Amino acid sequence: MVKDCMKKVTTVGLHETVQVDDELEIKAYYAGHVLGAAMFLIKVGSQSVVYTGDFNTTPDRHLGAAWIDKCRPDLLITESTYATTIRDSKRCRERDFLTKVHDCVERGGKVLIPVFALGRAQEMCILLETYWERMNLKIPIYFAVGLTEKATTFYKMFITWTNQKIKQTFVHRNMFDFKHIKPFDRAYIDNPGPMVVFATPGMLHSGLSVQIFRKWAPNENNMLIMPGYCVAGTVGHKVISGAKKIEFENRQIVEVKMSVQYMSFSAHADAKGIMQLIQHCEPSKVLLVHGEASKMEFLKKKITQELGMPQILFY
């Protein structure tokens, strides 16, 4: 069924306007977030809709910021994952992350970083790769093979979707050809000595990241860094919430003695970013999706109070 669908796909370039028929017109805009993410302006006759999906208004180490024309649509449909969050300085967060990782491996500990295969894995790999190069560190860094490796291959291929800095340095070196970061083998889990491992999935609900967590959690020298959102009920959400014992499906109880750190490296727009998009687009109505009801209600009041625009929010 997927293959049958792909036969019907028509590729669309950024900022390319596609005239579907006499009335229907579609235009794609850069959304940041992850490689290939796009926002769409859809016009039908005299009416128009902007649909964002996930987007990010803050540039990071491998992608640029979302951008769209001041199109004044009748309706803006926008994600609201971080509707109540306003993030701290990105530079401070990166410095804190690097300091914590360095301190842990310096004392002989192991660092587990559960990540989503596309986006945050590449972002944080670039961050650590640059730091390891600058500090001349020899401690091994690994990333889980499989989906992450495949995703990184596409970053290498579609370098034009990345930010200006990576495009400029591409002539000398592809930033996704990592020198210090090697593929991870499950046999390395019991290796002695310090190491840093990026493993999927990002919420610690299954797979390799949970397998490593079970092994490393009881050691107080080790560290877990959660870089993104975790759904309630997942192991990731439990440890972020302070759980000291985690029970797994086979009744195995794992004591969490390792240090647990939560540092949001999410690629979603925060409350400020969502409001920036609304203010820039100037829509007549806004539809909030992909978020929690209580947070969307909070954002609705904030937009009404601060922007003073006659927008009606549905969810």
C-alpha positions as CSV (number, residue, x, y, z in Angstrom):
1,M,0.0,0.0,0.0
2,V,2.9,2.4,0.8
3,K,4.5,1.6,-2.5
4,D,1.2,2.2,-4.3
5,C,0.9,5.6,-2.6
6,M,4.5,6.6,-3.5
7,K,3.7,6.1,-7.2
8,K,1.2,9.0,-6.8
9,V,3.7,11.3,-5.1
10,T,4.7,14.5,-6.9
11,T,7.8,16.2,-5.4
12,V,7.5,19.9,-4.5
13,G,10.5,22.3,-4.1
14,L,10.7,24.9,-1.4
15,H,9.0,28.2,-2.4
16,E,7.6,26.4,-5.5
17,T,4.0,27.2,-6.3
18,V,2.1,24.2,-7.6
19,Q,-1.1,24.9,-9.5
20,V,-3.2,21.7,-9.0
21,D,-6.2,23.0,-10.9
22,D,-8.0,26.3,-11.7
23,E,-8.8,26.9,-8.0
24,L,-6.3,24.9,-5.9
25,E,-2.8,26.3,-5.4
26,I,-0.1,24.9,-3.0
27,K,3.2,26.5,-1.9
28,A,5.9,24.9,0.4
29,Y,8.0,26.8,2.9
30,Y,11.0,25.8,5.0
31,A,10.0,24.6,8.5
32,G,13.3,23.9,10.2
33,H,12.5,21.1,12.7
34,V,14.0,18.1,10.8
35,L,15.5,17.5,7.4
36,G,12.7,17.9,4.8
37,A,10.2,19.5,7.1
38,A,7.9,22.0,5.3
39,M,5.0,24.3,6.0
40,F,2.3,24.6,3.3
41,L,0.2,27.6,2.1
42,I,-2.9,26.2,0.4
43,K,-5.2,28.6,-1.6
44,V,-8.6,27.5,-2.8
45,G,-10.3,30.3,-4.7
46,S,-10.4,33.4,-2.5
47,Q,-9.7,31.4,0.7
48,S,-6.3,30.2,2.1
49,V,-4.9,28.0,4.8
50,V,-1.4,27.6,6.3
51,Y,-0.6,24.2,7.7
52,T,2.6,23.9,9.7
53,G,3.0,20.4,11.1
54,D,6.1,20.5,13.3
55,F,8.3,23.6,12.9
56,N,11.1,25.5,14.7
57,T,11.7,29.2,14.5
58,T,15.1,28.9,16.2
59,P,18.1,27.9,14.0
60,D,20.3,25.2,15.4
61,R,23.7,23.6,14.6
62,H,22.4,21.8,11.5
63,L,19.2,23.5,10.3
64,G,18.0,27.0,9.7
65,A,14.9,28.7,11.2
66,A,11.4,28.3,9.7
67,W,10.4,31.0,7.2
68,I,7.1,32.0,5.5
69,D,5.7,35.0,3.7
70,K,3.3,37.4,5.5
71,C,0.4,35.6,3.8
72,R,-2.5,36.6,6.0
73,P,-4.4,33.3,5.6
74,D,-8.0,32.7,6.7
75,L,-6.8,29.9,8.9
76,L,-3.5,28.9,10.4
77,I,-3.2,25.3,11.6
78,T,-0.2,25.1,13.9
79,E,1.4,22.5,16.3
80,S,1.4,23.5,20.0
81,T,3.7,20.8,21.5
82,Y,5.5,23.3,23.7
83,A,2.6,25.8,24.1
84,T,3.6,26.7,27.7
85,T,7.4,26.5,27.4
86,I,9.8,29.4,26.8
87,R,13.3,28.0,26.5
88,D,16.4,29.4,28.0
89,S,19.4,30.5,25.9
90,K,20.5,27.8,23.5
91,R,24.2,28.6,24.0
92,C,23.9,28.3,27.8
93,R,22.0,24.9,27.4
94,E,24.7,23.6,25.0
95,R,27.5,24.7,27.4
96,D,25.7,23.0,30.3
97,F,25.3,19.8,28.3
98,L,29.0,19.7,27.3
99,T,30.1,20.4,30.8
100,K,28.0,17.6,32.3
101,V,29.1,15.1,29.7
102,H,32.8,16.0,30.1
103,D,32.6,15.8,33.9
104,C,31.0,12.4,33.8
105,V,33.5,10.8,31.4
106,E,36.4,12.5,33.2
107,R,35.5,10.6,36.4
108,G,35.2,7.3,34.4
109,G,31.4,7.3,34.0
110,K,29.3,6.3,31.0
111,V,26.7,8.7,29.5
112,L,23.5,7.5,27.8
113,I,21.7,9.9,25.6
114,P,18.4,8.5,24.2
115,V,17.5,10.3,21.0
116,F,15.1,10.2,18.1
117,A,16.8,8.9,15.0
118,L,16.1,12.0,12.9
119,G,17.1,15.5,13.9
120,R,18.3,15.5,17.5
121,A,20.7,12.7,17.0
122,Q,22.5,14.7,14.2
123,E,22.3,18.0,16.1
124,M,23.9,16.6,19.3
125,C,26.5,14.5,17.4
126,I,27.7,17.7,15.7
127,L,27.8,19.4,19.1
128,L,29.9,16.7,20.7
129,E,32.0,16.1,17.7
130,T,33.1,19.8,17.6
131,Y,33.8,19.8,21.4
132,W,35.8,16.5,21.2
133,E,37.9,18.0,18.4
134,R,38.5,21.3,20.3
135,M,39.4,19.6,23.6
136,N,41.3,16.8,21.9
137,L,39.4,14.1,23.8
138,K,39.9,10.4,23.1
139,I,37.0,8.9,25.0
140,P,34.8,6.9,22.6
141,I,31.4,8.3,21.4
142,Y,29.0,5.8,19.8
143,F,25.7,6.1,18.0
144,A,23.2,3.2,17.5
145,V,23.4,1.8,14.0
146,G,20.3,1.3,12.0
147,L,17.8,4.1,11.5
148,T,20.1,6.8,12.9
149,E,22.8,5.8,10.4
150,K,20.4,5.8,7.5
151,A,19.0,9.2,8.6
152,T,22.6,10.7,8.7
153,T,23.2,9.4,5.2
154,F,20.3,11.6,4.0
155,Y,21.8,14.6,5.8
156,K,25.0,14.0,3.8
157,M,23.0,13.8,0.6
158,F,20.7,16.8,1.1
159,I,23.2,19.3,2.4
160,T,21.3,22.1,0.8
161,W,18.5,21.8,3.4
162,T,21.0,22.4,6.2
163,N,22.0,25.8,7.6
164,Q,24.4,28.3,6.0
165,K,27.4,27.3,8.2
166,I,27.3,23.7,7.2
167,K,26.8,24.6,3.5
168,Q,29.8,26.9,3.7
169,T,32.1,24.3,5.3
170,F,30.9,21.5,2.9
171,V,33.7,22.2,0.4
172,H,36.3,21.3,3.0
173,R,34.4,18.7,5.0
174,N,30.9,17.2,5.3
175,M,30.0,17.9,8.9
176,F,28.1,14.6,9.0
177,D,31.3,12.6,8.3
178,F,32.0,12.2,12.0
179,K,35.6,11.5,13.1
180,H,35.0,10.9,16.8
181,I,31.6,9.1,16.6
182,K,31.5,5.5,15.7
183,P,28.7,2.9,15.2
184,F,27.7,1.1,18.5
185,D,27.8,-2.7,19.0
186,R,25.7,-4.2,21.7
187,A,28.8,-6.0,23.0
188,Y,30.2,-2.6,24.1
189,I,27.5,-2.3,26.8
190,D,29.7,-4.2,29.3
191,N,33.0,-2.5,28.2
192,P,34.9,-1.0,31.1
193,G,35.8,2.7,31.2
194,P,34.0,5.9,30.1
195,M,32.0,6.3,26.9
196,V,29.1,8.3,25.4
197,V,26.3,6.5,23.6
198,F,23.5,7.9,21.5
199,A,20.7,5.3,21.3
200,T,17.1,5.1,20.1
201,P,14.3,5.3,20.9
202,G,14.3,8.7,22.6
203,M,11.6,8.0,25.2
204,L,13.3,4.9,26.7
205,H,10.2,2.8,26.0
206,S,11.9,-0.1,24.1
207,G,14.9,-1.1,22.1
208,L,18.6,-0.5,22.6
209,S,18.3,2.7,24.8
210,V,16.3,0.7,27.4
211,Q,18.7,-2.2,27.2
212,I,21.6,0.1,27.9
213,F,19.7,1.9,30.6
214,R,19.0,-1.3,32.5
215,K,22.7,-2.1,32.6
216,W,24.0,1.4,33.5
217,A,21.3,2.8,35.8
218,P,22.5,1.1,39.0
219,N,25.9,2.8,38.8
220,E,26.1,6.2,40.4
221,N,29.1,7.2,38.2
222,N,27.0,7.0,35.1
223,M,24.6,9.6,33.7
224,L,21.4,9.7,31.7
225,I,20.7,12.8,29.6
226,M,17.1,13.1,28.3
227,P,17.2,15.7,25.5
228,G,13.5,15.7,24.4
229,Y,9.8,15.2,25.2
230,C,8.7,12.0,26.9
231,V,5.1,10.7,26.9
232,A,3.5,9.9,30.2
233,G,4.0,6.2,31.0
234,T,7.3,5.7,29.3
235,V,10.5,4.9,31.2
236,G,11.9,8.3,30.1
237,H,9.0,10.1,31.7
238,K,9.3,8.1,34.9
239,V,13.0,8.8,35.4
240,I,12.6,12.5,34.5
241,S,9.8,12.7,37.2
242,G,12.3,11.4,39.8
243,A,11.5,7.6,40.0
244,K,14.4,5.8,41.8
245,K,13.1,2.3,40.9
246,I,11.7,1.2,37.5
247,E,9.8,-2.1,37.1
248,F,9.9,-3.7,33.7
249,E,7.4,-6.2,32.1
250,N,9.3,-9.3,33.3
251,R,9.1,-7.9,36.9
252,Q,12.7,-6.9,36.9
253,I,13.2,-3.9,39.1
254,V,16.1,-1.6,38.2
255,E,17.4,0.9,40.8
256,V,18.2,4.3,39.3
257,K,21.4,5.4,40.9
258,M,22.9,7.1,37.8
259,S,22.5,10.9,37.5
260,V,19.5,11.9,35.5
261,Q,19.5,15.2,33.6
262,Y,16.7,16.7,31.5
263,M,17.9,19.2,28.8
264,S,15.4,20.2,26.1
265,F,17.1,20.0,22.7
266,S,13.7,19.6,21.1
267,A,13.2,20.9,17.6
268,H,9.7,22.1,18.2
269,A,8.9,25.8,18.4
270,D,8.3,27.0,22.0
271,A,5.5,29.3,23.0
272,K,7.4,32.4,21.9
273,G,8.1,30.7,18.5
274,I,4.4,29.8,18.0
275,M,3.4,33.4,18.8
276,Q,6.0,34.7,16.4
277,L,4.6,32.7,13.6
278,I,1.0,33.9,14.3
279,Q,2.1,37.5,14.5
280,H,4.0,37.2,11.3
281,C,1.3,35.4,9.3
282,E,-1.6,37.5,10.6
283,P,-4.3,34.8,10.2
284,S,-8.0,35.4,10.8
285,K,-8.3,32.2,12.8
286,V,-5.9,29.8,14.4
287,L,-6.3,26.0,14.9
288,L,-4.0,24.5,17.5
289,V,-3.1,20.8,17.0
290,H,-0.5,18.4,18.3
291,G,-0.6,19.5,22.0
292,E,-2.2,19.0,25.3
293,A,-5.6,20.6,25.9
294,S,-4.6,22.5,29.1
295,K,-1.5,23.9,27.4
296,M,-3.4,25.0,24.4
297,E,-5.9,26.8,26.6
298,F,-3.0,28.6,28.3
299,L,-1.6,29.6,24.9
300,K,-5.0,30.8,23.7
301,K,-5.2,33.3,26.6
302,K,-1.6,34.4,26.0
303,I,-2.2,35.1,22.3
304,T,-5.4,37.0,23.0
305,Q,-3.8,39.1,25.7
306,E,-0.4,39.8,24.2
307,L,-1.1,40.0,20.4
308,G,-4.5,41.7,20.7
309,M,-5.5,40.2,17.4
310,P,-9.1,39.1,16.6
311,Q,-8.1,35.5,16.4
312,I,-10.3,32.6,17.4
313,L,-8.6,29.4,18.6
314,F,-10.1,26.0,18.2
315,Y,-8.6,22.7,19.3
